[in-house]
Amino acid sequence: MSYATTITEALAELDRFDAIVDVRSPAEFAEDHMPGAINWPVLDDQERHDVGLLYASSPFEARKLGAALVARNIARHIETSAGKLPNTWRPLVYCWRGGQRSGAMHWFLGQIGFRSRQLVGGYKAYRAQVREDLIALPKRFAWRVLCGRTGSGKTRLLHALAAEGAQVLDLEALAAHRGSVLGALPDAPQPSQKAFDSALWQALRGLDATRPVFVESESRKIGRIRVPEALLGAMQNQGGCIWIAMPEAARVELLLQDYGHFSADASGFCRALDGLVELRGRARVEDWQAQARAGDWAGVFAALMRDHYDPGYERSLRGNFPALAHARELLLADGSPASMQAAARALLDPGPSGL
């Protein structure tokens, strides 16, 4: 018996599998994989390259080499990872297209007595399902879009809402980027586009369509990550907007906290600002860079807000979010936890003052 399962069948009973085993190479796995999967590669990156290169000249010799390597690697995985697993262990095994690599691992596990299932179509079928769902899923939800100028505390408010039990979708966390020219995180590279899509897909699948979902307004790209058009469209056309306002001095203080890592890397800050030369002109950018090198961080953030972020952000926002014309305004005194908690509770208040 083959014990093959389609992606539709696998997703319907995903919580019944004890493990999701991705047998592709480490590089393939690193680019993207099914959420929660573990990597038991039957060919490492170099072995996969060598077998593929040989296949171009001699498929027969390539299959011989591949079979020996795959058998050896599967044996190692069984010795190191499967030794203490019970015979009731039920993994879902997949490779790129549900072919020979996952077939080999699935066969070995089945011969041992494990209740293995092989994913028909492999990662390719999973990826097609993700793309399809990222078109359909956003339409199911009632979106509450947090809008406001740079430094007004939208992300902090989103976290406060989550702490109060609200449903939130934190796109910047999924993209590992704050969404501006200065938004790269100092300790976390951005995921691949496919990995972001998978994380977003998993997050959307976990939301309750009977409850509103709070999300921060975003442009089409967060760093180098593209936000799916269907999600942007749902946020812009079937969501309610909330305008978050904060005094300028408090906004500067919040930016000093959130971007404090630049105080130890003025050169990195200046390099990032080079990306604004075409938009704002060389002279103005050099003025900002001079402020940063002089340690006038409050001054440079205030100037960036006034001359770059606020004008561009508001033009874009009002063009993309028609509901902003009727948005409720929420004034925050500052970015402190107390202010954020009070604002979150006000938004979740079921009375006339809430949403």
C-alpha positions in Angstrom: 0.0 0.0 0.0 1.4 3.4 -1.0 0.0 5.5 1.8 0.1 8.6 -0.3 -1.9 11.7 0.7 -2.8 14.8 -1.3 -2.1 18.3 0.1 -5.9 18.8 0.7 -6.1 15.6 2.7 -2.8 16.4 4.6 -4.0 19.9 5.6 -7.3 18.5 6.7 -5.6 16.2 9.3 -2.4 18.1 9.8 -2.6 17.9 13.6 -2.8 14.1 13.4 0.8 13.8 12.1 3.5 13.5 14.7 6.1 15.2 12.4 6.4 16.7 9.0 9.6 15.5 7.5 11.1 17.5 4.6 13.8 15.4 2.9 15.0 18.1 0.5 18.5 19.5 0.7 19.3 22.0 3.5 19.4 24.9 1.0 15.9 24.1 -0.3 14.6 23.8 3.3 16.2 27.1 4.3 14.4 28.9 1.5 11.0 27.7 2.6 9.3 24.7 4.0 6.0 23.6 5.5 5.4 25.2 8.9 6.8 23.0 11.7 8.7 20.7 9.3 12.0 19.1 10.3 14.8 18.6 7.8 16.0 15.1 7.1 17.8 15.6 3.8 18.4 12.5 1.8 20.9 14.4 -0.3 22.9 17.4 1.0 23.5 20.4 -1.2 26.7 19.2 -2.7 25.4 15.7 -3.3 22.3 17.0 -5.0 24.5 19.2 -7.2 26.8 16.3 -8.1 23.9 13.9 -8.9 22.2 16.5 -11.0 25.4 17.2 -12.9 26.0 13.5 -13.6 22.4 13.0 -14.7 22.9 15.4 -17.6 25.5 13.0 -19.1 24.4 9.6 -17.8 21.0 9.1 -16.0 21.9 5.5 -15.2 25.2 6.4 -13.4 23.4 9.3 -11.7 20.7 7.0 -10.3 23.4 4.6 -9.0 25.3 7.3 -7.3 22.0 8.9 -6.0 20.8 5.5 -4.6 23.9 4.9 -2.7 23.9 8.4 -1.2 20.2 8.4 -0.4 20.5 5.0 1.3 23.5 6.1 3.3 21.8 9.3 4.5 18.5 7.7 5.3 20.4 5.1 7.4 22.0 8.0 9.3 18.7 9.7 10.0 17.2 6.5 11.2 20.1 5.8 13.5 20.3 9.4 15.0 16.7 10.5 15.0 14.3 7.6 14.8 15.8 5.2 17.3 13.5 5.9 20.2 10.3 6.6 18.2 7.4 4.2 18.8 5.9 2.2 15.9 2.8 4.4 16.2 4.8 7.4 15.0 3.0 9.0 12.0 5.1 11.3 9.9 4.2 13.2 6.7 7.1 13.0 4.3 7.7 15.3 1.3 10.3 16.4 -1.2 10.2 18.8 -4.1 7.6 17.0 -6.2 6.7 13.9 -4.2 9.0 11.8 -6.2 12.1 9.6 -5.5 13.6 11.4 -2.5 10.5 11.3 -0.4 9.5 8.0 -1.9 12.8 6.5 -0.6 12.4 7.8 2.9 8.7 6.9 3.0 9.5 3.3 1.9 12.2 2.8 4.5 10.0 4.2 7.3 7.2 2.0 6.2 9.4 -1.1 6.2 10.4 -0.4 9.8 6.7 -0.2 10.8 6.1 3.5 11.1 2.8 4.9 9.9 4.4 7.1 7.3 2.5 9.1 4.7 4.0 10.6 1.5 2.8 13.9 0.2 1.6 13.7 -3.4 3.1 16.6 -5.3 5.5 17.4 -2.5 6.6 21.0 -1.7 5.4 22.1 -5.2 1.8 21.1 -4.3 2.1 22.8 -0.9 3.4 26.0 -2.5 0.5 26.0 -5.0 -1.9 25.7 -2.1 -0.2 28.6 -0.3 -0.5 30.9 -3.4 -4.2 29.9 -3.8 -5.0 30.5 -0.1 -3.3 33.9 0.0 -5.7 35.0 -2.6 -8.8 33.6 -0.9 -8.2 33.9 2.8 -7.9 37.7 3.2 -11.4 38.2 2.0 -12.8 36.3 4.9 -11.9 38.8 7.6 -13.1 42.1 8.9 -9.9 44.2 9.0 -9.2 47.1 11.5 -6.3 49.0 10.0 -4.1 51.1 12.3 -2.9 54.2 10.4 -0.7 57.0 11.6 2.5 58.9 11.0 5.9 57.4 11.5 6.7 57.0 15.2 3.1 57.2 16.3 3.2 53.8 18.0 1.2 51.7 15.6 3.3 48.6 16.1 3.4 49.0 19.9 -0.4 49.4 19.9 -0.7 46.2 17.8 1.3 44.3 20.4 -0.9 45.9 23.2 -4.0 44.8 21.4 -2.6 41.2 21.2 -1.9 41.3 24.9 -5.5 42.3 25.6 -6.8 39.3 23.6 -7.5 40.9 20.2 -6.7 39.2 17.0 -3.8 40.8 15.3 -1.7 40.2 12.1 1.8 41.7 12.6 3.2 41.9 9.0 6.4 43.6 10.0 7.2 40.8 12.5 6.6 38.2 9.8 8.8 40.2 7.3 11.5 41.0 10.0 11.5 44.6 8.9 10.0 47.9 10.1 8.9 48.9 6.7 11.0 52.0 6.0 14.4 52.8 4.5 15.8 52.5 8.1 13.6 49.4 8.9 16.1 46.6 8.7 16.5 44.8 12.0 20.0 44.7 13.4 19.8 41.1 14.6 17.5 39.4 12.1 17.7 39.1 8.3 14.6 39.1 6.3 13.1 35.7 5.3 12.8 34.7 1.7 9.6 35.7 -0.1 8.4 32.1 0.0 9.1 31.8 3.7 7.2 35.0 4.4 4.3 33.7 2.3 4.3 30.5 4.4 4.4 32.3 7.7 1.6 34.6 6.5 -0.4 31.6 5.3 -0.1 29.9 8.6 -1.1 33.1 10.5 -4.2 33.6 8.3 -5.2 30.0 8.8 -5.1 30.5 12.5 -7.5 33.5 12.5 -11.2 33.4 13.5 -13.3 34.9 10.7 -16.1 35.8 13.2 -13.8 38.3 15.0 -12.1 41.5 13.7 -8.4 41.4 12.9 -6.2 44.4 13.7 -3.3 45.1 11.3 -1.0 48.0 10.6 -1.2 49.9 7.4 1.5 48.8 5.0 2.7 49.6 1.5 3.2 46.9 -1.2 6.7 46.1 0.1 8.1 45.7 3.6 11.8 45.9 3.0 12.3 43.5 0.1 9.2 41.4 0.9 6.1 41.8 -1.2 2.8 41.9 0.6 0.2 39.8 -1.4 -2.1 42.0 -3.5 -5.2 40.2 -2.2 -4.3 41.1 1.4 -3.6 44.7 0.5 -6.9 44.9 -1.4 -8.9 43.4 1.5 -7.3 45.8 4.0 -7.8 48.8 1.8 -11.4 48.1 0.6 -13.1 46.1 3.2 -11.5 47.3 6.4 -12.1 50.1 8.8 -9.3 52.6 9.6 -8.2 54.0 12.9 -6.0 57.1 12.8 -3.3 57.0 15.6 -2.0 60.4 16.6 0.8 61.3 18.9 2.6 64.6 19.7 5.8 65.2 17.7 8.1 65.2 20.8 6.7 61.8 21.8 7.1 60.5 18.3 10.7 61.5 18.3 11.3 59.8 21.7 9.7 56.6 20.4 11.9 56.6 17.3 15.0 57.2 19.5 14.0 54.0 21.4 13.1 51.8 18.4 16.1 52.9 16.3 18.5 53.3 19.2 20.9 50.7 17.6 21.9 53.3 15.1 23.6 55.3 17.8 26.4 52.8 17.7 26.4 52.6 13.9 26.1 56.1 12.4 27.9 54.9 9.3 25.2 52.3 8.7 22.5 54.9 9.3 24.1 57.2 6.7 24.4 54.4 4.2 20.7 53.7 4.6 19.9 57.4 4.0 21.8 57.2 0.7 18.6 55.5 -0.6 16.7 58.8 -0.3 19.0 60.9 -2.5 17.0 60.4 -5.6 13.7 61.3 -3.8 14.9 64.1 -1.5 18.1 65.4 -3.1 21.8 65.1 -2.2 22.0 68.3 -0.2 19.2 67.5 2.1 20.4 63.9 2.7 23.9 65.1 3.4 22.4 67.5 6.1 20.7 64.5 7.7 23.9 62.5 7.6 25.8 65.3 9.2 23.3 65.5 12.0 23.7 61.7 12.6 27.5 61.9 12.6 27.3 64.7 15.1 25.1 62.6 17.4 22.1 64.8 17.0 19.7 61.9 16.8 16.6 63.7 18.0 17.2 66.4 15.4 17.7 64.1 12.5 14.6 62.0 13.4 12.5 65.1 13.7 13.8 66.3 10.3 13.1 63.0 8.7 9.6 62.9 10.0 8.8 66.5 8.9 10.5 66.5 5.5 10.3 62.9 4.4 8.1 60.4 6.2 5.0 62.5 7.0 4.4 64.1 3.5 5.0 60.9 1.6 3.2 58.6 4.0 0.0 60.6 4.2 -0.3 61.1 0.4 0.1 57.3 -0.1 -2.2 56.4 2.8 -5.1 58.6 1.7 -4.8 57.3 -1.8 -4.8 53.7 -0.8 -7.3 53.6 2.1 -10.6 55.3 1.1 -12.0 54.5 4.6 -9.4 56.8 6.1 -11.7 59.8 5.4 -14.1 58.4 8.0 -11.5 57.0 10.4 -11.8 57.3 14.2 -8.9 59.2 15.7 -7.1 57.9 18.7 -4.7 60.3 20.5 -1.8 58.7 22.4 0.1 60.8 24.9 3.3 58.8 24.3 4.7 55.4 23.5 4.7 54.1 27.1 3.2 50.7 28.0 0.5 52.4 30.0 -0.6 54.6 27.1 -0.6 51.6 24.8 -2.7 49.5 27.1 -5.2 52.2 27.6 -5.5 52.8 23.9 -5.9 49.0 23.3 -8.7 48.8 25.8 -10.4 51.8 24.3 -10.4 50.2 20.9 -11.7 46.9 22.3 -14.4 48.6 24.4 -17.8 47.2 23.1 -19.5 50.5 24.1 -20.0 53.6 22.0 -16.4 54.7 22.3 -15.0 51.4 21.1 -15.1 49.7 17.7 
